[in-house]
Amino acid sequence: MLMAHPAVLKNLVEQYETLRALHAEKGTAEARQRMDDVAYTLCVSTGTRDIDAALIAARHRLPGARTEDDSVLAA
């Protein structure tokens, strides 16, 4: 399976977190649609099926992640 570059994953995680905050604050349909689009892209980029797993997998691949500690993924 192809994996996205860590820089791409970092950007997607940041976009998702920003959009989630914007949607929570304003609740616009545009923010929700963009958030759904970024969530889908994160899932495809990490080979996962839901956004929570995608965020965990993406963060695990970012520089500075403790590669020897995969206890969160095993749960």
Buried (B, 14 or more C-beta within 10 A) or exposed (E): EEEBEBEBBBEBBEBBEBBBEBBEEEEEEEBBEBBBEBBEBBBEBBEBEEBEBBBBBBBBBEEEEEEEEEEEEEE
